[in-house]
């Protein structure tokens, strides 16, 4: 797994946010505080623009908003657990939000493959009810991180991307 993608400071076990924009801003603010993004507004607008193309709700009470942005210095993944709210419509009840921030690809790093690997790994983990239960009932951030890292490690082994270098 890409070292440092997950950080306990970016796991919110309980957020009072009642909308997806509020959760995106809350997690993005943590990325900014840790120097992982350079501009809160630029990154958040990138996420909103991406979300306007197609919903990142993926079922099972989970959404994975994400964006590739010039404002991102370091690939980052944040997790927020909520009491629940509708993502965009009544069929999209969400309790877990995974915010994924990626810098634009460069000649040295191809983040497109990382994006696919991470999104696929999280979506795959979300298909297993025991993972969702673990995430919803975790007492600490480390429990959530360990579960996700195991799925990302498997994605690493199967990836042909050069983002791991």
C-alpha positions as CSV (number, residue, x, y, z in Angstrom):
1,X,0.0,0.0,0.0
2,X,1.2,3.5,-0.7
3,X,2.8,4.6,2.6
4,X,0.9,7.4,4.3
5,X,-2.3,7.2,2.3
6,X,-4.2,6.6,5.6
7,X,-3.6,8.6,8.7
8,X,-5.6,8.2,12.0
9,X,-6.1,12.0,12.0
10,X,-8.1,11.6,8.9
11,X,-10.6,9.1,10.3
12,X,-13.6,10.8,11.9
13,X,-15.4,8.2,14.1
14,X,-18.3,10.6,14.5
15,X,-19.2,13.7,12.6
16,X,-22.2,15.8,13.1
17,X,-22.3,16.7,9.4
18,X,-25.7,16.1,7.8
19,X,-24.7,16.5,4.1
20,X,-22.1,15.3,1.8
21,X,-20.6,18.8,1.1
22,X,-20.1,19.3,4.8
23,X,-18.3,16.0,5.2
24,X,-16.1,16.7,2.2
25,X,-15.2,20.1,3.6
26,X,-14.5,18.6,7.1
27,X,-12.2,15.9,5.8
28,X,-10.5,18.3,3.3
29,X,-9.8,20.7,6.2
30,X,-7.9,17.9,7.9
31,X,-5.9,17.3,4.7
32,X,-5.1,21.0,4.6
33,X,-4.0,21.1,8.3
34,X,-1.6,18.3,7.6
35,X,-0.1,19.9,4.5
36,X,-1.5,17.3,2.2
37,X,-3.4,19.8,0.1
38,X,-2.4,23.4,-0.6
39,X,-5.9,25.0,-1.1
40,X,-9.1,24.0,0.7
41,X,-11.4,25.8,-1.8
42,X,-9.6,24.5,-4.9
43,X,-9.6,20.9,-3.7
44,X,-13.2,21.0,-2.5
45,X,-14.4,22.5,-5.8
46,X,-12.6,19.7,-7.6
47,X,-14.5,17.1,-5.5
48,X,-17.8,19.0,-6.2
49,X,-17.1,19.1,-9.9
50,X,-16.3,15.4,-10.0
51,X,-19.5,14.6,-8.0
52,X,-21.6,16.7,-10.5
53,X,-20.6,14.2,-13.3
54,X,-21.9,11.1,-11.5
55,X,-22.7,10.3,-7.9
56,X,-19.9,8.6,-6.0
57,X,-22.5,6.7,-3.9
58,X,-21.6,3.0,-4.3
59,X,-24.3,1.3,-2.3
60,X,-24.2,-0.4,1.1
61,X,-24.3,3.0,2.9
62,X,-21.0,4.1,1.4
63,X,-19.9,6.9,-0.8
64,X,-16.4,7.5,-2.2
65,X,-16.1,11.1,-3.3
66,X,-12.7,11.8,-4.9
67,X,-10.8,14.2,-7.1
68,X,-7.6,14.7,-9.0
69,X,-6.5,18.2,-8.3
70,X,-3.5,20.5,-8.6
71,X,-4.1,21.4,-5.0
72,X,-3.2,17.9,-3.8
73,X,0.4,17.5,-2.7
74,X,0.2,14.0,-1.3
75,X,-2.3,11.2,-2.1
76,X,-4.7,11.0,0.9
77,X,-7.7,9.0,2.1
78,X,-10.0,10.2,4.8
79,X,-12.9,8.3,6.4
80,X,-16.0,9.8,8.1
81,X,-18.6,7.8,10.0
82,X,-21.9,9.6,10.3
83,X,-25.3,9.0,11.9
84,X,-26.6,8.9,8.3
85,X,-28.0,11.1,5.6
86,X,-29.2,11.0,2.0
87,X,-26.3,11.4,-0.4
88,X,-28.3,12.8,-3.4
89,X,-31.6,11.1,-3.3
90,X,-33.7,8.9,-1.0
91,X,-32.2,5.7,-2.4
92,X,-28.7,6.8,-1.3
93,X,-28.6,6.6,2.5
94,X,-24.9,7.0,3.6
95,X,-23.2,6.2,6.9
96,X,-19.6,5.9,5.7
97,X,-17.7,8.4,3.5
98,X,-14.2,7.8,2.1
99,X,-12.7,10.9,0.6
100,X,-9.8,10.2,-1.8
101,X,-7.5,13.0,-2.8
102,X,-5.0,12.6,-5.7
103,X,-2.5,14.9,-7.3
104,X,-2.3,15.1,-11.0
105,X,-0.1,12.5,-12.7
106,X,3.4,13.5,-13.6
107,X,6.0,11.9,-15.9
108,X,7.4,10.1,-12.8
109,X,4.1,9.0,-11.2
110,X,1.0,7.7,-12.8
111,X,-1.7,8.3,-10.2
112,X,-4.5,7.1,-12.6
113,X,-3.6,3.5,-11.7
114,X,-3.6,4.3,-8.0
115,X,-7.0,5.9,-8.3
116,X,-8.5,2.8,-9.9
117,X,-6.7,0.5,-7.4
118,X,-7.9,2.3,-4.3
119,X,-11.4,2.9,-5.5
120,X,-11.7,-0.7,-6.5
121,X,-10.3,-2.0,-3.2
122,X,-12.7,0.1,-1.1
123,X,-15.7,-0.8,-3.2
124,X,-14.7,-4.5,-3.0
125,X,-14.3,-4.3,0.8
126,X,-17.7,-2.7,1.0
127,X,-19.3,-5.7,-0.6
128,X,-18.4,-7.8,2.5
129,X,-20.9,-7.1,5.3
130,X,-18.4,-7.9,8.0
131,X,-16.2,-5.0,6.8
132,X,-19.1,-2.5,6.9
133,X,-20.0,-3.8,10.4
134,X,-16.3,-3.4,11.5
135,X,-16.2,0.2,10.2
136,X,-19.5,1.2,11.7
137,X,-18.6,-0.3,15.1
138,X,-14.9,0.5,15.4
139,X,-13.9,2.0,18.7
140,X,-10.7,3.6,17.2
141,X,-9.3,4.8,13.9
142,X,-6.7,2.0,13.8
143,X,-9.4,-0.7,13.5
144,X,-10.7,1.0,10.4
145,X,-7.3,1.6,9.0
146,X,-6.1,-2.0,9.4
147,X,-9.1,-3.3,7.6
148,X,-8.7,-0.9,4.7
149,X,-4.9,-1.4,4.5
150,X,-5.4,-5.1,4.1
151,X,-7.7,-4.5,1.1
152,X,-5.3,-2.0,-0.4
153,X,-2.3,-4.4,0.1
154,X,-4.1,-6.9,-2.0
155,X,-4.7,-4.3,-4.7
156,X,-1.0,-3.4,-4.6
157,X,-0.1,-7.0,-5.3
158,X,-2.5,-7.1,-8.3
159,X,-1.7,-3.6,-9.7
160,X,0.3,-3.0,-12.8
161,X,0.5,0.7,-12.0
162,X,3.8,2.5,-11.3
163,X,2.4,4.7,-8.5
164,X,4.0,2.3,-5.9
165,X,7.5,3.2,-7.0
